[in-house]
Amino acid sequence: MQTLNRAYFEALDRDDPLAAYRDQFDLPAGHIYLNGNSLGVLPKAAKEKARQVVEEQWGQGLIRSWNTHDWIRIPQRVGDKIAGLIGADDGEVIVADSTSVNLFKMAAAAVKLNAGRHKILSEPGNFPTDLYILQGLEQFLDGQVRLVTEHRDSILDAIDEDTAVVVLTHVHYKSGAMFDMAAITARAHEKGALVIWDLSHSTGAVPVELNRVGADFAIGCGYKYLNGGPGAPGFLFVAKRHQAQLQQPLSGWFGHANPFAMRDDYEAAPGIARTLCGTTPVVGASLLEVGVDIMASADMHQIREKSLRMGQLFIELIEQRCSQYGFGLASSKDPAVRGSQVSLTHEQGFAIMQALIARNIIGDFRAPDILRFGFTPLYVRYVDLWDCVDALVDIMANDHWDQAAFKKLTAVT
Amino acid sequence: MQTLNRAYFEALDRDDPLAAYRDQFDLPAGHIYLNGNSLGVLPKAAKEKARQVVEEQWGQGLIRSWNTHDWIRIPQRVGDKIAGLIGADDGEVIVADSTSVNLFKMAAAAVKLNAGRHKILSEPGNFPTDLYILQGLEQFLDGQVRLVTEHRDSILDAIDEDTAVVVLTHVHYKSGAMFDMAAITARAHEKGALVIWDLSHSTGAVPVELNRVGADFAIGCGYKYLNGGPGAPGFLFVAKRHQAQLQQPLSGWFGHANPFAMRDDYEAAPGIARTLCGTTPVVGASLLEVGVDIMASADMHQIREKSLRMGQLFIELIEQRCSQYGFGLASSKDPAVRGSQVSLTHEQGFAIMQALIARNIIGDFRAPDILRFGFTPLYVRYVDLWDCVDALVDIMANDHWDQAAFKKLTAVT
């Protein structure tokens, strides 16, 4: 292993084909932001978009903007753009509601499509809201289905003829561990089960090829790697072959075949639009579009390459410079099964992360002992990794951390 | 009946105690906007709020703003402010999701609370998304409950011992007709049924006293009279006495007792927060707060008084000046059962409304023949009514309307 130094990282930045993207984002001065896996940063163009949507479209256009600014088609339009990022076709992805609400719709629909089967399969330690939503569905259906969680190492074997749907997060929020989407989808189909992939930590971070692996359903988050803004709407994917049969219980008027006919009886829209529920959150969805546009203009393979190199270099830096400080590695060293983040463990992880944040180096902490560092190739520089670890060395070597000194940061993934 | 003229309306504006509110809104020049019952207008302060939330809170604060700008408490904080507008207490109202999603949560919860009863009661012609959501629930619960619709004149008699929950819109979106909330709630309770009131066309428009009438649940819209912006989040109300028992199926992580402990098992938050699902839509909810703040600063009785006077005068103007043109009145002349709008019927209603809109007088049309005129006392002037009817007279007298000349406006209530 070569000995790393700052000049080496500077050189990587000079050669980085994605380097120019950083200028499209408005980062706070003097910050190193390694938390784009939790909340992405502000695209500069989103400032003008917010002004346009609020002042012109809403303020001046008022109700007419549903047509004149095509508010009515935002869910489909932005959905089609996201489709291009995850290997889906036009008309298979739509922007709506939150990730949690979208999971409820997809899981309820999958259970109906696979009626007679009794098992929803997931893993313990999946992102909490996924498990909570599935528990809500289980309770609501009063024993028709039950949620079973199996450790990821035995998940393939746990898929059986009684499995209605498998619900897994492609890239794990804590460890960054990545499932083999193709293998699990294939096994599920072999057993007659459906799969819902949660792409919250994948979309815009790692290549995803939903149709290549024959995926059924997916959901994802707008405010992480897509840089859509805090609490941006989520999205969902339904493979074309499932759309005509799909029934989802949140059958609000925006999912109606003819919403403005104002009829008494629900009739599902013919395609992906049947997954919509209430009125589109116009401002949030418009800001999301800005982030999606930037991501869609970038080369996902360059993103993945830079992300993996960053992960690799970060691990090497920790090994070379922090070996004596008691950190563990919670992410795999194998890039094939690692998303766009590296997680360390340390028993004083919370206090250490607070000390980094106090220096405007922002990663995050996940109980009980995980420090997460997210690598978002469009705006994080290689040299940021050097500077981050340099600060970490100083913090550890000089005891610049103190649990009592920092108020607990409410962590939001 | 006195003969009305423009000077009379100008005098009313001079004496209007609410007149100064108009200056808090950014109305397009030369427009008369009588569609605030569909999409409210832009508060001037929302422009600066959008800039702050996007540029400072998101752009500079990033993930830290969940604490430093208290994003985490937005649903409760704005909910408490709305509570003051509808006769609820602190901790009984929360901002979340859309009106449609919130109805699903409330209806599902009510059916569970009243398990063993089989009927969800509503009226035909209720706002479509309400019926669609109830149909989705019915289908999803596979025959456990069925939706029954009864004409509003016989709704009281239709509430029986098998009724789990009554779901009605307090002020009707088309006619503006207003239910007697106290009488229906009392009858429902007498029969052991629960009631969900949809306050979409009530909140900020007419006085509502949820706790005085002993209401159980309510939902409402953020983008109409609350001026929260297009697709603003909705809100919901759960009476304190129901909160501890309430189970709702959209049990996402924001409704967890301790969301950031990231545990595998759902545990509902103790109070109203258990009705939350996914991550708060920060930008939309922040803009909603601006509109709510303005509404909360106004005197609801003055609003109601002006609204009723406007309705009365509008009807008189139509009677005095348009009697020969074939308009019918779809709203009641009795102010006690009329919300903050007056609806007319005309067989050429669509074309007539388009002709008004072409003159920047914006009401809206609801199939098959309804012209809706909404009166929002905080920014509509008395003289606007005169000018609206004056334009209408010109349109009718001189045939300045032509169905073919206007592209259909997609109407969004």
Boltz contact constraints between the chains, C-beta under 6 A:
constraints:
  - contact:
      token1: [A, 26]
      token2: [B, 59]
      max_distance: 6.0
  - contact:
      token1: [A, 28]
      token2: [B, 60]
      max_distance: 6.0
  - contact:
      token1: [A, 35]
      token2: [B, 63]
      max_distance: 6.0
  - contact:
      token1: [A, 38]
      token2: [B, 63]
      max_distance: 6.0
  - contact:
      token1: [A, 39]
      token2: [B, 63]
      max_distance: 6.0
  - contact:
      token1: [A, 42]
      token2: [B, 58]
      max_distance: 6.0
  - contact:
      token1: [A, 42]
      token2: [B, 59]
      max_distance: 6.0
  - contact:
      token1: [A, 47]
      token2: [B, 55]
      max_distance: 6.0
  - contact:
      token1: [A, 50]
      token2: [B, 50]
      max_distance: 6.0
  - contact:
      token1: [A, 50]
      token2: [B, 54]
      max_distance: 6.0
  - contact:
      token1: [A, 54]
      token2: [B, 50]
      max_distance: 6.0
  - contact:
      token1: [A, 55]
      token2: [B, 47]
      max_distance: 6.0
  - contact:
      token1: [A, 58]
      token2: [B, 42]
      max_distance: 6.0
  - contact:
      token1: [A, 58]
      token2: [B, 229]
      max_distance: 6.0
  - contact:
      token1: [A, 58]
      token2: [B, 230]
      max_distance: 6.0
  - contact:
      token1: [A, 59]
      token2: [B, 26]
      max_distance: 6.0
  - contact:
      token1: [A, 59]
      token2: [B, 42]
      max_distance: 6.0
  - contact:
      token1: [A, 60]
      token2: [B, 28]
      max_distance: 6.0
  - contact:
      token1: [A, 63]
      token2: [B, 35]
      max_distance: 6.0
  - contact:
      token1: [A, 63]
      token2: [B, 38]
      max_distance: 6.0
  - contact:
      token1: [A, 63]
      token2: [B, 39]
      max_distance: 6.0
  - contact:
      token1: [A, 66]
      token2: [B, 410]
      max_distance: 6.0
  - contact:
      token1: [A, 66]
      token2: [B, 412]
      max_distance: 6.0
  - contact:
      token1: [A, 67]
      token2: [B, 410]
      max_distance: 6.0
  - contact:
      token1: [A, 72]
      token2: [B, 410]
      max_distance: 6.0
  - contact:
      token1: [A, 98]
      token2: [B, 278]
      max_distance: 6.0
  - contact:
      token1: [A, 98]
      token2: [B, 279]
      max_distance: 6.0
  - contact:
      token1: [A, 99]
      token2: [B, 278]
      max_distance: 6.0
  - contact:
      token1: [A, 100]
      token2: [B, 252]
      max_distance: 6.0
  - contact:
      token1: [A, 100]
      token2: [B, 277]
      max_distance: 6.0
  - contact:
      token1: [A, 100]
      token2: [B, 278]
      max_distance: 6.0
  - contact:
      token1: [A, 101]
      token2: [B, 277]
      max_distance: 6.0
  - contact:
      token1: [A, 101]
      token2: [B, 278]
      max_distance: 6.0
  - contact:
      token1: [A, 104]
      token2: [B, 250]
      max_distance: 6.0
  - contact:
      token1: [A, 124]
      token2: [B, 264]
      max_distance: 6.0
  - contact:
      token1: [A, 128]
      token2: [B, 253]
      max_distance: 6.0
  - contact:
      token1: [A, 128]
      token2: [B, 262]
      max_distance: 6.0
  - contact:
      token1: [A, 129]
      token2: [B, 252]
      max_distance: 6.0
  - contact:
      token1: [A, 129]
      token2: [B, 253]
      max_distance: 6.0
  - contact:
      token1: [A, 131]
      token2: [B, 264]
      max_distance: 6.0
  - contact:
      token1: [A, 132]
      token2: [B, 251]
      max_distance: 6.0
  - contact:
      token1: [A, 132]
      token2: [B, 252]
      max_distance: 6.0
  - contact:
      token1: [A, 132]
      token2: [B, 253]
      max_distance: 6.0
  - contact:
      token1: [A, 132]
      token2: [B, 266]
      max_distance: 6.0
  - contact:
      token1: [A, 133]
      token2: [B, 252]
      max_distance: 6.0
  - contact:
      token1: [A, 135]
      token2: [B, 266]
      max_distance: 6.0
  - contact:
      token1: [A, 136]
      token2: [B, 249]
      max_distance: 6.0
  - contact:
      token1: [A, 136]
      token2: [B, 251]
      max_distance: 6.0
  - contact:
      token1: [A, 140]
      token2: [B, 249]
      max_distance: 6.0
  - contact:
      token1: [A, 229]
      token2: [B, 58]
      max_distance: 6.0
  - contact:
      token1: [A, 229]
      token2: [B, 283]
      max_distance: 6.0
  - contact:
      token1: [A, 230]
      token2: [B, 58]
      max_distance: 6.0
  - contact:
      token1: [A, 230]
      token2: [B, 282]
      max_distance: 6.0
  - contact:
      token1: [A, 231]
      token2: [B, 279]
      max_distance: 6.0
  - contact:
      token1: [A, 231]
      token2: [B, 280]
      max_distance: 6.0
  - contact:
      token1: [A, 231]
      token2: [B, 281]
      max_distance: 6.0
  - contact:
      token1: [A, 231]
      token2: [B, 282]
      max_distance: 6.0
  - contact:
      token1: [A, 249]
      token2: [B, 136]
      max_distance: 6.0
  - contact:
      token1: [A, 249]
      token2: [B, 140]
      max_distance: 6.0
  - contact:
      token1: [A, 250]
      token2: [B, 104]
      max_distance: 6.0
  - contact:
      token1: [A, 251]
      token2: [B, 132]
      max_distance: 6.0
  - contact:
      token1: [A, 251]
      token2: [B, 136]
      max_distance: 6.0
  - contact:
      token1: [A, 252]
      token2: [B, 100]
      max_distance: 6.0
  - contact:
      token1: [A, 252]
      token2: [B, 129]
      max_distance: 6.0
  - contact:
      token1: [A, 252]
      token2: [B, 132]
      max_distance: 6.0
  - contact:
      token1: [A, 252]
      token2: [B, 133]
      max_distance: 6.0
  - contact:
      token1: [A, 253]
      token2: [B, 128]
      max_distance: 6.0
  - contact:
      token1: [A, 253]
      token2: [B, 129]
      max_distance: 6.0
  - contact:
      token1: [A, 253]
      token2: [B, 132]
      max_distance: 6.0
  - contact:
      token1: [A, 260]
      token2: [B, 410]
      max_distance: 6.0
  - contact:
      token1: [A, 260]
      token2: [B, 411]
      max_distance: 6.0
  - contact:
      token1: [A, 262]
      token2: [B, 128]
      max_distance: 6.0
  - contact:
      token1: [A, 264]
      token2: [B, 124]
      max_distance: 6.0
  - contact:
      token1: [A, 264]
      token2: [B, 131]
      max_distance: 6.0
  - contact:
      token1: [A, 266]
      token2: [B, 132]
      max_distance: 6.0
  - contact:
      token1: [A, 266]
      token2: [B, 135]
      max_distance: 6.0
  - contact:
      token1: [A, 277]
      token2: [B, 100]
      max_distance: 6.0
  - contact:
      token1: [A, 277]
      token2: [B, 101]
      max_distance: 6.0
  - contact:
      token1: [A, 278]
      token2: [B, 98]
      max_distance: 6.0
  - contact:
      token1: [A, 278]
      token2: [B, 99]
      max_distance: 6.0
  - contact:
      token1: [A, 278]
      token2: [B, 100]
      max_distance: 6.0
  - contact:
      token1: [A, 278]
      token2: [B, 101]
      max_distance: 6.0
  - contact:
      token1: [A, 279]
      token2: [B, 98]
      max_distance: 6.0
  - contact:
      token1: [A, 279]
      token2: [B, 231]
      max_distance: 6.0
  - contact:
      token1: [A, 280]
      token2: [B, 231]
      max_distance: 6.0
  - contact:
      token1: [A, 281]
      token2: [B, 231]
      max_distance: 6.0
  - contact:
      token1: [A, 281]
      token2: [B, 281]
      max_distance: 6.0
  - contact:
      token1: [A, 281]
      token2: [B, 284]
      max_distance: 6.0
  - contact:
      token1: [A, 282]
      token2: [B, 230]
      max_distance: 6.0
  - contact:
      token1: [A, 282]
      token2: [B, 231]
      max_distance: 6.0
  - contact:
      token1: [A, 283]
      token2: [B, 229]
      max_distance: 6.0
  - contact:
      token1: [A, 283]
      token2: [B, 283]
      max_distance: 6.0
  - contact:
      token1: [A, 283]
      token2: [B, 284]
      max_distance: 6.0
  - contact:
      token1: [A, 284]
      token2: [B, 281]
      max_distance: 6.0
  - contact:
      token1: [A, 284]
      token2: [B, 283]
      max_distance: 6.0
  - contact:
      token1: [A, 284]
      token2: [B, 284]
      max_distance: 6.0
  - contact:
      token1: [A, 410]
      token2: [B, 66]
      max_distance: 6.0
  - contact:
      token1: [A, 410]
      token2: [B, 67]
      max_distance: 6.0
  - contact:
      token1: [A, 410]
      token2: [B, 72]
      max_distance: 6.0
  - contact:
      token1: [A, 410]
      token2: [B, 260]
      max_distance: 6.0
  - contact:
      token1: [A, 411]
      token2: [B, 260]
      max_distance: 6.0
  - contact:
      token1: [A, 412]
      token2: [B, 66]
      max_distance: 6.0
